[in-house]
């Protein structure tokens, strides 16, 4: 098996924790969920899970859903930032980061474009 085939990026070969974060976000109606594979372009994490909600209240629900689902498997965030105003909630799980934005903040910070060279899976 070549290195390239091992590193191929698909929904099926995402780490279980990343797939679980996406599933939890889908259950709470996260919008335009995407996963960026940063393994070959970043040294600080392997994946970004990016989504947005329609309100600060929904963003809190998305954050809580992801955290609860991962906590059931013993996975807890190293840190969480942005819960207070819920415009951009960042959950740091070490190997992956979960970004929960409002639509306005997602457009402004444009992580999807900033990391445009990274392979992505759209949900």
N, C-alpha and C positions, 0 to 999 in steps of 0.2 A: 504494500500500500504506500503510495507516495505521500509526501508531506502535504501537498495540495489537496488530495482527496480527504485526508484526515481533517484539514482545516476548513473544508467546504461548509458554508454557512447556510443552514436551512432551519425551518421551524422545528423539524424533528430532532436535530442534533444540538439544539440550545441546551444549556445546563438546566436541570430540573427546577432549580430555584427561579431562574429567569422565566421559564414557561409558567410556573406557578404565579409569579407576579403579574404576568400578562393575563392569565386566566382570571385572577382576582380583579384586575382592572376592567376586564370585559364584563364581569358580573355586575360591576358598579357603573357600567355604561361610559367608561372612558372613551374619548374620541381620538381618532387618528393615531392609534397606538402603533408605535414602531420600535424595533430593536435595532440598534447599531452595533456592529461587531468592531470593537476597537482594539482587538488583540494585536494587530500589526501596525497600529498607528498611535497607540498610547501606552505609557508605562504605568499609569496610575489606576487603571481599571480595565476590565475586559469587555464589558457591555454597558450600553445605555438603554434603558427602557424609557421612552418618552411618550407622553400623552397629554391631553388637556381635558378639562371639564368645562361645563357651561356656567359655573358659578364657584365662588369660594366655598360654599357649602358642599357642592359636589366634589370639589378638590379634597376637602377634609374626608369625605366618605371614601374617595379613591385611596387616599393615604391609609385610612383605617382598614380598608378591605385588604390591601396589599400586606400591611403589617400583621394583621390577624392571621391571614392565610399562611404566611411564611413562619410566623411564631409557632403555629401548630406543628411544624416540622423541625422546630428547634433553631430556626434561623432568625436572628435578630439584627436590626441595623446597628452599625457602629455609631452612627449619628443621624439626626434628623434636623433639618433647618427649614424655616419658613412656615411653620404651622400657624403662627400668630395671624398673619394676614392672608395666607393661603393663595397668594398670587403665583408663587413658585415654591413648591415643596420639594425638597431634595432629600432622598433617603439613600444613605451610603451603606451598602452591604459589602464593601471591599471589592469583591470580584465584579460587582455590577452596581450601577447607580440607577435609581428610579427618579425620574423628573415628572412632577405633576404640575402643569401650568394652567393658568387661565388662557383663553385664546389670545388675548392681547399680549400677555407676557411671552407666550410661545412665539408669536410673530416678532416681537421686539428682540428677544435674545437669539432666536433663530438657530438653535443648536443643530437642527436637522441640516441646515445649510453649512454651518460652521464646520461640521464633521462630515461634509459631503463626500469625501473620499472613502469613507468607511462603508463596507457592505451593509445592507439593511434588509430587514424583513418587515413588511407592512401588514398590519392586521385589520 
